[in-house]
């Protein structure tokens, strides 16, 4: 598979669910492995605290495992220098992946040339989210984004079909939001007053059925 044109300031790996505190699930490992294959001197930024769809697993000491931290440890175990690995430990969904990465890491450090690696079923919505959030005025921009999709390993065909349908519906919602929220302050206000994963007093809708097998 040809590498996207680099070099980049950072490679971003969105979250994809966590079943065990010991290692990411196969489809997330595939994203991480590709980041290792492509990585030169770029920072590798693992994204996500977890998901609203299932409770986090616990580590050996009984503490909740944080998805991006588990992914970061996987990269380091694969030989990546720990000084090249960063974590985003706040987000619970793809919009949060992009927002918190921008305000915590890429704006402060002026990391503007970015490669986003995720699974093929997740890519259309991920691309729409990151182009929207990183295209908002202000901060370190302008940003230059590139994207690479990897195969969804370890997901059964029926679960993948359900998730793909869910992704299509989610993409329509992202497009509506992008048309309405055109500044970082507007996105911030919506995120913390209307988004059920982050707004106090709101209850997230949790997925059911085979979809759950993809988180």
N, C-alpha and C positions, 0 to 999 in steps of 0.2 A: 504493500500500500504506500503510495508516494506521500511524503511528509508535506504538510502545508508550508508555504513560504515563511521562513523565519529570518532572523532570530526574533524571539518574543521576549518581552519583559517578564511574563509569567504565563504558566499554563494553569487553567482553572478546571477543576474536576467536580462537577455538581454531585450532590448526594443522591443516593438511590435506594435508601433503606438499610436497615441493620438488623440481623437476626442473632448475632453472637458478639460478645465483647472481644472475642479472639481474632476475628477477621471479617472483612466486608463480604457480602454475598458475591457469587460468581460474576454477575453482570457489572457490579461496581469494580471488582478486581480487574475486569477487562479494560475499563476506563483507566484505571491506575497504571496497569501494565503498559498501555499505549503511551501514557505520559512519560513513563520511564524510557520507553523506546525512543521517543522524540526528543526528550530533554537533553539540552546541551549545558548551558549554565543558567537556564531560566529558573525562577522560583516556581515551585509547584504548590498550588494553593488548593487544599481540600476543603470542600464546602459542606455545611449542614450540621446542625445539632442533632437532628433526628427527623421524625415525621409525626403528624397528628394521627396517623392511621393505626399505629400500634405502639404500645409502650416500649421504652428502650430496654434492651437487655442489661443485666447487671454484671459488673466485673467481679473478680475473685474476692474483693473486699466488700462487695455489696453495694457499691456506688453505681449510679446509672452510667452506662457507656455512652460517650458522645461520638456520633458517627464520624465526623471529620478527624477526630483524634485517633480513632481506630484506623482510618484510612492513612493518616500520616505515619502511624507506626508501621503499617504495611509497607509503605514506600521506603522507610528507613531500613526495615528488615531486608528489602531488596537491594540495598546498597546505596541509596540516595543519601547524600550528606544532609544531616539534620538541619544545617544552617540554610539549606535551600527549600525547606518545607515550612509552609505556614498553614494555619487552620482558621476557618471561619466557624464559630461555635454558637451562633445565634439563630440561624434560619431553620424553618420547619417546612419550607416548600420552595419551589423554583424561583418565584418572585423574590422571596427572602434571600435565596442564594445570591442573586444578582445584587439586590439592594445592599445587604450587609457586606458583601465583598467589596463593593465600591466604596462605601463610607468608612469601613474599617481598614482596608488594605490599599486598594489601588489609587484612590484619591490622595491619601496622606503620603504615599511613597511615589506618587507620580509614575505608576506602572500603566502605560498607555497602549502598548502593543500586546494583545492578549489572544491566546488560543484557548478555546473552550472545547473540552472533550466529553462526550456523553454517549449513551446508547442510541442506536438508530431509532427506536420507537419513541424516544424522549426528545430527539433533536429538533423537530419542527417547532414545538412549543418553547424549548430552551432557546433556540435562536431568536424567536420573536421576543421573548422576555429580555434577553441580554441586549439585543439591539435597541429595544425600547429604553431600558434602565440606563445603559451606558451611553445612550444618545441624548439624555436629558442635559440641558445646559447647566454650567457651573462645575466646580470642582477642577479636576486635573485635566480634563479633556483638551482637545478632541481625542477620542479613543479609536483605535484601529482593532477590529475584532476579526478573528478567523475561527472556523469551526471544523471539527472532525467527528464523525459518527463511527461508533464501533458496534460489532454484533452484540445482540442481547443474549449472552450465554447464561444457561441455567434456569431459564423461564419456560414453562410448559407452553405448547402452542395455544391451548384454550385460554390460559391466563394472559398470554401476550396479545391475543385478539381482543380481549376485554380491555386491557390497558391501552391498546392502540386507539380503540374507540373513545375511551376516556380522554386521551391526549387530544384527539380532534376537537372534542367539545371544549376542552380547556384552552385550546388555541384560539377559538372564537372569542372566549372571554378575555383573553389577553389582548386581542386586537381592540375590543371595546374599551378596555381600561387604558390602553395606550392612546386612544383618541381623546380620552377625557383627562388624563393625568399627564400634564406636559412639563412639569417642573419637579425637581427633587423635593421641595417643600410640599407640593401637592401629593406626591407619592407617599411621603412620610406621614402626612395627616391621614390619608386613606388607610395606610398600613396599620396604624395604631388606633384608629377609631372604627374601621369597618371590616378589616380582614379578620376572619374568625380565628386565625392562628395566633394573632398578636394583640387584638383589641380586648381589653378587660371586659368581662361580662358576656362575651360571645362564646358560643360553643361550636367548635369545628365539626363539620360533617365528616364522618368517617366512612371510608369505602368498605364494601363488603364483597362477598363472592370471590371469584378467582382473581379479581383485581388485587386483593390483599396479598396474594402470592408474589406480587411484583414490588413490594415495599419491604 
